[in-house]
């Protein structure tokens, strides 16, 4: 069941309870085509910034490679430290063994 119009604003628009119906579409303004010559200063700025961005991208690639190399070096250092720690842990046992050998040698020499 269609609602009856509550009021009429003009001959082109009818207002209903919560709906506005436009009978005639409004004329749209067409945008003017851009015909201005390009700005040399703007072009120079854009080219400079493009070069800066490229240089920063290259720097990021180099930094990532250096960081990866540093991580690999750190991992090798960690392995070397673990080997040295194992050797250091063996020193007291070797000292004890040398002390025993020294005592045995002294006892047998008498």
Secondary structure, 3 states (H helix, E strand, C coil): CCCCCCEECCCCEEECCCCEEECCCCCCCCCCCCCCCCCHHHHHHHHHHHHHHHHHHHHHHHHHHHHHHHHHHHHHHHHHHHHHHHHHHHHHHHHHHHHHHHHHHHHHHC
